[in-house]
């Protein structure tokens, strides 16, 4: 049952992976054989039953186990005795041709890391990308891997933060595309697209912002499970995380500015339309008034039986209309 959830399982000694295939039951028995050895277990969406054996073998706290199985947790760092439990929200950028009112721009997943004496357990949920590349890169750095389970915690956190930076780059392109559309010569109403972009950015922000305090705690070197060497690496990850937060705040302000500009532009367009309608209505009022006066069918009216009455009325109407038209055109109403 457990094997179905296990993505990879290996023993490491002095920064190097022990050769040969190792199953989970064998690993659970051999983790405490000697110093400098630890097990790294990778799991994908384990059930409570699948995780129970591992939780019992490493004496994981029930609250942390519950969080790891159920997922949908806020980014956080908990310490249970000698074990650190880190929750990370991952961000995956969803490729699309154009932002629409219903576009999904970012997708979130979760990664939980248990780091304790002799073990590192990584649990993935949702759209979180596989960590095969992280394991391969860390195995290529034996000196770093020799620092123990905390090195795994750092590598996973750094991988997640790098994903934030990549998503921010792609998000910026969407914002630039929408900004160009709002200020283009075409008459468009982009308010729904802007709101969708802002909604997706809020989801991005909810994944990134809460991780600030956990990374600071890991990087300040006060946790006994995190050595000074690993803390130095974690400070670099925390710096990249801070850059992402700053970019998200800047994007949020920019989107708000684009929304305000779009609404102002729409208001100007509506005012321009109303001016033109009013101008044409004023032009139509002159012949309407003249026709209305001479269509009342009274017996005694000025110029009613005059030979040149009709052409004079038409000429008068045309002259007034031309005068009003030129006045409106001069004032950019038409």
TORSE-856505 format. One record per residue (C-alpha): x, y, z. Coordinates in steps of 0.05 Angstrom, whole numbers, plus 5000, padded with zeros to 4 digits. Example, Ala and Ser with C-alpha at 12.3 -4.5 7.8 and 13.67 -1.06 7.14 Angstrom:
524649105156;527349795143;
//
This chain:
500050005000;505450505019;509550354957;504150644913;505251334943;512851294944;516251664887;523351534909;526751254970;534251234983;539551205037;545151715038;551751655074;556852225078;553352585021;552951994973;547151544955;548250824973;548050384911;542749874895;535249864899;532549984968;525349874988;521750255042;521649705094;529149615087;530450355093;526250415156;530549875189;537350155168;536650915181;539750895251;545550425235;550950965237;552251715240;552452095175;547051675145;539951895131;534051685088;530452125038;523351895022;519152244969;511552144971;505952384926;499052484957;499351915008;493151695044;492851655120;493650895116;499650945069;503151465112;501751115179;507750645175;512651205159;509651655213;510451105265;517550935244;519951645252;515351845309;512252415270;507452865308;500152695295;498453425278;503953465226;501852785198;494653035191;496953655155;501353255108;495752785089;490053285083;494053855051;490854535038;495354855091;498055555097;505755615088;508755515156;514555225197;513154795258;518054475306;516253825340;521953625385;527953475339;523653485276;522254085231;515854095190;515754595133;509654725089;510655055022;505755284969;508055174898;506155614839;505555354768;504455844712;498855614665;500655754592;495456124551;495156544488;491457134519;488557334586;480957274586;475657404638;476056664658;483456504647;487156084697;493956394702;497056054763;495855374794;497855214865;500354574896;503454394963;509954084988;511053875060;518053715086;519653335150;526953405170;529353045231;535052615258;536752125203;530952275156;527952755106;520852615083;517853025026;510452995011;507453304947;500253484933;496553774873;500254094816;506954134852;512253924803;516253294815;522753364854;526952874813;531153444787;532153714858;534553034882;539152954822;542253644832;543253524906;546352844894;551253204847;553553624907;555853114959;558953645002;552253985010;548353335016;553153115071;550253665115;544253205126;536653265122;536954025129;540354035061;534153695032;529754215065;533954775035;533954464965;526354384965;525255084991;530055374940;526554984884;519755264905;522355984910;525655924841;518855714815;515956354844;521056774805;519456404740;511956504750;513157244765;516857324699;511057024660;505957424700;509458064682;508657904608;501157824618;500858494653;504758834598;500158534545;494058784582;497159464592;498459524518;491159324503;488359844551;492360414520;491560184447;487760584395;482260054393;476060164436;475859584484;473059444553;478359044589;475659114660;473658374665;480558154642;483958624691;479758364749;481557644730;488957824728;488358154796;484657544824;490157074800;495557534828;492057494895;492456734893;499856814877;500757294935;497256824984;502256274966;508456724972;507257225028;506356745088;513056405073;516957025096;517156855170;518756105161;524656265115;527256795163;526956305221;530755785180;535856285156;537456625223;541356015248;537655945314;534655265300;539054685323;536854265264;539754775215;547254845214;550855505199;552755245130;545555085112;543155745142;547656115093;544355765035;537455905064;539056645069;540156644994;533356304984;530156815032;533157374990;530157094926;523557024962;523857754983;525057954910;518857564889;514657914943;517058594919;515358414847;508358174867;507058824904;509459234844;505058824797;499058914844;500059674842;501059664767;494659264755;490759734800;493560314760;491659974694;484659864721;483960594741;486660814674;481960344637;475960604675;478061324664;478961184590;472160864586;469061464621;472461934571;469961514513;462861544540;463362294550;465862374479;460061964453;455062364493;457963024466;457262774394;450162524406;448363194438;451563574379;447663184327;441363274368;442464024368;443364014293;436963614284;433164094329;433664684280;429964364220;425164024270;423364704300;422365044232;418364464205;414264444269;412565194264;410465174191;406764524200;401564804248;396464954191;394265644214;390966084161;394866704179;402366584184;408267014159;410666834089;405366284085;403166484015;409666813994;412766533930;419666483961;417366254030;419365524022;426365643993;427466184045;425665714102;430165174075;435965664065;434965934136;434965234164;441165024125;444965664145;443565564219;445464824215;452064984180;453665514232;452165034290;456164474256;462264914247;461765154319;461564434345;467164224299;471564804322;470564574394;471863834378;464763624392;464263314322;
//
